[in-house]
Amino acid sequence: MKIEVPIDKPTVCKIIKAAVPLFAMKGVAAVSVKELAEAAGVNVALISYYFGGKDNLYAFVLEHQLAILDDSLNVIQQEEACPVAKIRRMAITIAHLHKENPYLDRLFYSEMTNPTKWFEPFILNAADKLHSFLKDCIVEAISRGQFRSDLQPDFAAISLLKILNLSLITLLVSKELLPPADDPIEVYIIQALDIYLRGVSNP
């Protein structure tokens, strides 16, 4: 599904900028077109004019936010690096993406807990790509003797996916419980990944 939107227009950018936090914090069903228009400072009719309505705007937001993750994943897949290095690179990339796009994980989690009709084409598709990437890394790490041979790659990939995602979802609580750090998001994710890697690494 590809939604063509003239993102070079200032009005469109204002609508998207206002829509992302509203959809992430409240969910698509709880956000009205009037609320979107007021937050963006535009006429209600412009949402239909540029996006064809609230549903298409939400679909565009999901697609655009997840494309950022997909692009990063594609870059890492092409790198000449060992599988463990790729996994570390992915974890750090997720931390950076969270800082640059703080609503990405909230949108993802909202769809995971209250799936809409966009769950399969966007969220499940993105999760499948990330899971496949991690699974391939794990399979290669096992073949190189870096990871334990008794691992089941599918389950090991899902476990890591959960660790990385939950690290971000629980961040608000975690920041209150953990000692201060210059970059708490990256420190938290790297620590979580190190704990995981110690468990799967070949002794």
C-alpha positions in Angstrom: 0.0 0.0 0.0 1.5 3.3 -1.1 -0.2 6.6 -0.3 0.9 9.5 -2.5 0.9 12.8 -0.6 2.5 16.1 -1.6 4.8 16.3 1.4 6.6 19.3 0.0 3.6 21.5 0.8 3.8 23.3 4.2 0.2 22.6 5.0 0.7 18.9 4.5 3.7 19.0 6.7 1.7 20.8 9.4 -1.0 18.1 9.3 1.5 15.2 9.5 3.4 16.9 12.3 0.2 17.3 14.4 -1.2 13.9 13.5 1.8 11.8 14.6 1.7 12.5 18.4 -2.1 12.5 18.4 -2.4 9.1 16.8 0.5 7.7 18.9 -0.9 9.0 22.3 -4.6 8.4 21.7 -5.1 5.9 19.0 -6.7 6.5 15.6 -10.3 5.8 16.9 -10.1 8.4 19.6 -8.8 11.2 17.4 -11.3 13.3 15.4 -10.8 15.1 12.2 -11.7 18.4 14.0 -9.0 17.7 16.6 -6.4 17.0 13.9 -7.3 20.2 12.1 -7.1 22.3 15.2 -3.8 20.8 16.2 -2.4 21.5 12.8 -4.0 25.0 12.6 -5.7 24.2 9.3 -9.2 23.9 7.9 -10.9 20.6 8.4 -11.5 20.2 4.7 -7.8 20.2 3.9 -7.4 16.8 5.6 -9.8 15.3 3.2 -8.3 17.3 0.3 -4.7 16.1 0.8 -5.2 12.7 2.4 -8.8 11.6 1.6 -9.8 11.5 5.3 -8.5 10.6 8.7 -8.0 6.9 7.9 -5.7 7.6 5.0 -3.8 10.2 7.1 -3.3 7.5 9.8 -2.2 5.0 7.1 0.3 7.5 5.8 1.7 8.3 9.2 2.2 4.5 9.9 3.8 3.9 6.5 6.1 6.9 6.8 7.2 6.2 10.4 7.8 2.5 9.7 9.7 3.3 6.4 12.3 5.0 8.5 13.0 1.7 10.3 12.9 -0.3 7.1 15.4 2.0 5.4 17.8 1.6 8.4 17.4 -2.2 8.3 18.2 -2.3 4.6 21.4 -0.4 5.1 22.5 -2.8 7.9 21.7 -5.9 5.8 24.1 -4.7 3.1 27.0 -4.1 5.5 30.0 -6.4 5.5 30.0 -7.3 9.2 29.7 -10.4 11.4 26.1 -11.3 12.6 26.7 -10.2 16.2 28.0 -6.8 15.0 24.9 -6.4 12.8 22.6 -7.2 15.8 24.5 -4.6 17.9 24.2 -2.1 15.0 20.5 -2.8 14.8 20.0 -2.2 18.6 21.9 1.1 18.5 20.0 2.1 15.4 16.7 1.5 17.2 17.9 3.6 20.1 18.8 6.5 17.7 15.5 6.1 15.8 13.6 6.4 19.0 15.3 9.6 19.9 14.7 11.1 16.5 11.1 9.7 16.1 9.8 9.3 19.7 6.4 8.3 18.6 7.4 5.4 16.4 7.3 2.8 19.2 4.0 4.2 20.6 2.4 3.8 17.2 3.8 0.3 16.9 2.7 -0.7 20.4 -0.8 0.8 20.0 -1.3 -1.4 16.9 0.1 -4.4 18.7 -2.3 -4.1 21.6 -5.3 -2.7 19.7 -4.9 -3.8 16.1 -6.7 -2.0 13.4 -7.2 -2.8 9.7 -3.7 -1.4 9.2 -2.0 -3.9 11.5 -1.3 -6.6 8.9 -0.1 -4.4 6.0 2.1 -2.2 8.1 2.9 -3.5 11.6 3.0 -7.2 10.9 4.9 -6.6 7.7 7.5 -4.5 9.6 7.8 -7.0 12.4 8.2 -9.8 9.9 11.1 -8.0 8.2 12.8 -7.3 11.6 12.3 -10.8 12.8 13.7 -12.2 9.5 16.8 -10.0 9.8 17.4 -11.1 13.4 16.7 -14.8 12.6 19.2 -14.7 9.7 21.8 -13.1 12.0 21.2 -15.8 14.6 21.4 -18.6 12.1 24.7 -17.2 10.8 26.1 -16.7 14.3 25.2 -20.4 15.1 27.0 -21.6 12.0 30.1 -19.6 12.9 30.1 -21.0 16.4 29.3 -17.6 18.0 25.9 -18.7 19.4 24.9 -21.9 21.1 23.9 -24.7 18.7 20.8 -25.6 20.7 19.1 -22.3 20.0 15.9 -22.3 17.9 16.5 -19.2 15.6 12.8 -18.3 15.3 12.3 -18.2 19.1 15.6 -16.6 19.7 14.8 -13.8 17.2 11.3 -13.2 18.8 12.9 -13.0 22.2 15.4 -10.4 21.1 12.6 -8.5 19.2 10.6 -8.4 22.5 13.6 -7.2 24.5 14.4 -4.3 22.1 10.7 -3.2 21.9 9.9 -3.6 25.6 13.1 -1.7 26.4 11.5 1.4 24.7 7.9 0.8 25.8 9.0 0.6 29.5 11.4 3.5 29.2 9.3 6.0 31.2 9.3 3.7 34.2 12.9 2.6 33.7 14.3 6.2 33.6 12.9 6.7 37.2 14.5 3.4 38.4 17.9 3.5 36.8 20.8 5.8 37.6 21.2 8.9 35.4 23.1 8.6 32.1 24.0 11.0 29.3 22.1 8.9 26.9 19.7 6.7 28.9 18.0 5.2 25.8 21.2 3.9 24.2 22.6 2.8 27.6 19.4 0.9 28.4 19.2 -0.9 25.1 22.9 -1.8 25.0 22.7 -3.3 28.5 19.5 -5.2 27.6 21.3 -6.5 24.5 24.4 -7.5 26.4 22.3 -9.6 28.8 20.7 -11.3 25.9 24.0 -12.0 24.1 25.5 -13.5 27.2 22.7 -16.0 27.3 22.9 -17.1 23.7 26.7 -16.9 23.1 28.6 -20.2 22.8 30.6 -20.8 26.0 
